[in-house]
């Protein structure tokens, strides 16, 4: 997959019972969330009401809370995960029965969906201006990417900013921040 910048105008936002969800990228092109025929999907959501997570049987998920707090009941285990803006990413099977109890008025999160057994990683980073950052190589990774939440940075010959906040590549990305920046770095590989 060649390096590809994704414009914010390509993001698709929809409303659901608990808030709003923004699809940042779905692959391959033409795949559908409803049909569950995608190889991977990136999204961000604003959760405004406590309630159950959708069933994504056949997929694994990785969730990063960007703001707010929530407590998750996972397959009947109350408080199985306490998530906030400073906690580690939470990985779980899409078929798990999960209920979220909000601990704040709203929660903003980032979600990565892959077929079950596909290796994945994602982490949030905050850097000051004029800092360099090199994305770690993940053995057998097929896709690397950066989702910029705030600031702007340079990745090779590409400017990642509020107009083009997502970059996808087949190789690890090397970045130079031009302003204080808050971003999610992710990588997706083969089945384990």
N, C-alpha and C positions, 0 to 999 in steps of 0.2 A: 504494500500500500504506500503510494508516494505521499510526501508531506502535504497536508491539506488544511487550510484555514477555513473555519466555519463561522459565518456571519451570525450575529445575534438575531437578524431578521429571519434566519432559517429555523430558529427554535420554535417549537409548537407548544402553546400553553392551553391546558384544558382544566375545567373545573370538575371536582368530584365532591362527595359528601363531606370530606374532612378538610378541604381547602383547594389548592391549585397545584398542578403538576406541569412542569415544563420539560418536554423531551428535547434534549440537547443534540443527540445523535442516535441514530439507529442504523445498524449494518446487518446485511447488505442494503443498499438503496432499494426502496420498494418494499422492504419488509414491514410488517405491521405488528403493533403491540397486541391488537385484538386477535390476530391469527397466531401469535406466539411462534413466529417463523424467523426470528432474528438470531444472529450470531452473538451480538452484544448490543446493549442499549445503555445510554447515559441519560440521567434525568436529575432534576432538582425539584424539590417540592416545598411548599409552604403548608404546614399542617396546622390547622386552627381548631381542631376538635379531637378529643380522644376517640379511639375506635380501633377496629381491626385492620390489619394489613391485607392487601389483596393477595389471592392465591396465585403463585407463579410456579406451580408444579413443573418439574423438569429443568428449572433454572436455579442457579445459586445467586445470592445477592450480597453486596457489600454496601453498607450504609455509613455515611459520615454525617454527624450532626454539625451544622455550621453555626447555628445560633439557637438558643433556647435549651430546654431540658425535657427529657421524657423517660419514663420507666416502662420497660417492656415485659409483658407476660409471654413466655415462649413455651408453646405446647403444654400449657397448664402450670408452668412454674412462674409464679408471681415474682416480679423483681429480678428476673433472670439477667437483665441488662439495664444498667442505669447510664443513660447517654446524655452528654452535653457537648459544648463546643470544644472542650479540652480532652475528651475521651478518645481512645483508640477507635479505629473503624470497627464496625460490628459486622461479622460475616455469618450468614445463615442460609439454610435451604429455603427456596421459594415456596415449598409445600408446607413449611412450618406454620402452625397456627399462632399468630402473633397479635396481641392487643397492646396498643400504645396508650399510656396514661400521661397526658401532658403535665409538666411541672411548671410551665410558663404559658403566657397567652398564645404563643405560636412557636413553632419549631421550623427552622429551615434546614433542609438536608440535601445531600448529594447521594445518588444511587447508581450503582453499577450492576447490571444484570448480565450473566453469562450462562450458557448451558451447563447443567450439572457436571461437575468434575473438571471444568476448565479452570486453569490456574489464573489468578488475578491478584492485583495489588493496587492500593490507592492510599494516598496520604495527603494531608493538608500541610501547606508550607506558608510561612510568612517571612518575607525578606525585606530588608531595607533597600534604599536606592543604591545603584551601582554595585550590586553584588552578583557574583557568578554562582550558578548552580548547575550541577550535572546530574541528569537522571540516571539512577543505577540501572545496569543491564540486568534484565531478568532472563535466565536461561530459557530458550525456546519461545521467547515472546514474539507475538505476531504484530501487536499494536501497542504503541506508546502514545501518551497524550497529556495535554495540560488544559485544564479548565480554569480560566482566570476569573476571579471574583472581584478583584479590585486592583488598581494600578495599571502598569503596562510594562511589557518586557520584550526583549528581542530573542528569538529562537532561530539561529542561523541567519537567513536573509528575511525572516518573517517578523512583522510587528504584531504582537498579541496585545489587544487593548479592548476597550468596551465595545467597539464596533465589530471586532473579530476576536471573541473571547475564548475560542476553542481551537486547538491545533491537534491534529492526528498525524502520526508518523509511523513508519515501519522500523525506526531506529530510535534509541534513547535520545532525548532532547537536551541540548546545552543552552542554558539561558543566561541572559544578562538583564537584570532589572534596571529600569530607567526611572522608577519611582517606587515608593513602598508598595509591595505587591503581596496579595493573598491569593493562593491558587491551590488547586487539587492536581496532583500528578498521579497518573494511573498507567498500568500496563496489563495486557491481556495475552495469555499464552495458549498452549495446547491443552488437551485433556490430560489430567494427571494419570 
